[in-house]
Amino acid sequence: MSQPVPVPHTSATIRSGIPAVDGYLDAGYATVPGMSSRFAAAICCGLMRIQSELGVAGPAVEVGPFEGRFFIALALALTHGETVVGIDLFDWPNPEVIDRFEANCSKHGVLAERRITWKADSRTMQPEALLAKLGGRRPRLIHIDGEHSRAALTKDLELATAVLAPAGVIVLDDMLHPGYPTLMVAVHEYLGRHSDMCVLAIIDRETVVAATKFVLCRSEWFKRYEAKLLESYQANVWPLGADFEPHWCLVLSLDTKLAEIT
Ligand SMILES: C[S@@+](CC[C@H](N)C(=O)[O-])C[C@H]1O[C@@H](n2cnc3c(N)ncnc32)[C@H](O)[C@@H]1O
């Protein structure tokens, strides 16, 4: 007897499995200005739940939190005693963006002791300074969504890799985006320099703005994380996967159909 085909979750029904995060995704996420997709936020926070279940602890970091849309979801996914650092120039589109960021965090239940707001330029930041800000604790998730140039992403990737916990993951925004084709060059050059790192999963886009994210991890963690992501998000796995020659990884998508061949 053939198995029933699982129905893919939609952006509205996908869950992280953390009640505080899922409540925010349902009732707050779309009200906070930002660019990351709800689909990606649910899966990244689902990955933080998986980390907690596996005993992987530590803070989180976002480069480019803007008004806090994705940052708040990360903060709500933390467990006891963990914090999230938001690094931003906070000068775009105007200097008041930092006040809106703080107000959004407070409104959606991110306690002041849970968050560290850091008005700084990630391009000139040294790993020692970021680690000091984190109280010496290495982050388990870093979301890179700052300046979208090849040089800046290269710098942000090196900064993230230098501070990342052994079981940490790096999430990259705006991958495969038609407006930022050189970001892919930076990623492939990075993977060439860091043979211990690999792409764990691709989180497909919702729209051009709510673009694709890549999730990177150390190769020794790939199988454990992949198995857990499959358990949680089987219905949203695009069947053919992604070919990084020779490494293959999961593609999680709202659209799991293949081309029809007659
Ligand atoms: C596309 S927005 C981020 C959106 C947000 N992460 C979300 O998901 O809604 C990019 C942010 O990166 C910040 N940024 C750009 N260059 C930066 C740099 N060199 N250092 C720190 N932040 C930077 C910008 O100020 C802006 O707030």
The ligand as a Tripos MOL2 file, in Angstrom:
@<TRIPOS>MOLECULE
LIG
   27    29     1     0     0
SMALL
NO_CHARGES

@<TRIPOS>ATOM
      1 C1         17.5880   44.2410    4.7820 C.3       1 LIG1
      2 S1         17.7750   45.0520    6.3040 S.3       1 LIG1
      3 C2         17.5670   43.7070    7.4240 C.3       1 LIG1
      4 C3         16.1760   43.1960    7.5910 C.3       1 LIG1
      5 C4         15.9180   42.3170    8.7980 C.3       1 LIG1
      6 N1         17.0180   41.4170    9.0980 N.3       1 LIG1
      7 C5         14.6480   41.5140    8.6030 C.2       1 LIG1
      8 O1         14.7510   40.2960    8.4320 O.co2     1 LIG1
      9 O2         13.5750   42.0960    8.6180 O.co2     1 LIG1
     10 C6         19.5350   45.2850    6.3540 C.3       1 LIG1
     11 C7         20.0420   45.9480    7.6320 C.3       1 LIG1
     12 O3         21.4620   45.8260    7.6450 O.3       1 LIG1
     13 C8         22.0150   46.9920    8.2120 C.3       1 LIG1
     14 N2         23.4180   47.1280    7.7820 N.ar      1 LIG1
     15 C9         23.8840   47.4020    6.5400 C.ar      1 LIG1
     16 N3         25.2200   47.4340    6.5180 N.ar      1 LIG1
     17 C10        25.6100   47.1630    7.7980 C.ar      1 LIG1
     18 C11        26.8880   47.0800    8.4300 C.ar      1 LIG1
     19 N4         28.0220   47.2600    7.7400 N.pl3     1 LIG1
     20 N5         26.9460   46.7860    9.7510 N.ar      1 LIG1
     21 C12        25.8010   46.5950   10.4600 C.ar      1 LIG1
     22 N6         24.5640   46.6770    9.9000 N.ar      1 LIG1
     23 C13        24.4680   46.9620    8.6060 C.ar      1 LIG1
     24 C14        21.1090   48.1020    7.6970 C.3       1 LIG1
     25 O4         21.2080   49.2500    8.5160 O.3       1 LIG1
     26 C15        19.7320   47.4390    7.7300 C.3       1 LIG1
     27 O5         19.0430   47.7070    8.9260 O.3       1 LIG1
@<TRIPOS>BOND
     1     1     2 1
     2     2     3 1
     3     2    10 1
     4     3     4 1
     5     4     5 1
     6     5     6 1
     7     5     7 1
     8     7     8 2
     9     7     9 1
    10    10    11 1
    11    11    12 1
    12    11    26 1
    13    12    13 1
    14    13    14 1
    15    13    24 1
    16    14    15 ar
    17    14    23 ar
    18    15    16 ar
    19    16    17 ar
    20    17    18 ar
    21    17    23 ar
    22    18    19 1
    23    18    20 ar
    24    20    21 ar
    25    21    22 ar
    26    22    23 ar
    27    24    25 1
    28    24    26 1
    29    26    27 1
@<TRIPOS>SUBSTRUCTURE
     1 LIG1         1 GROUP 0 **** ****
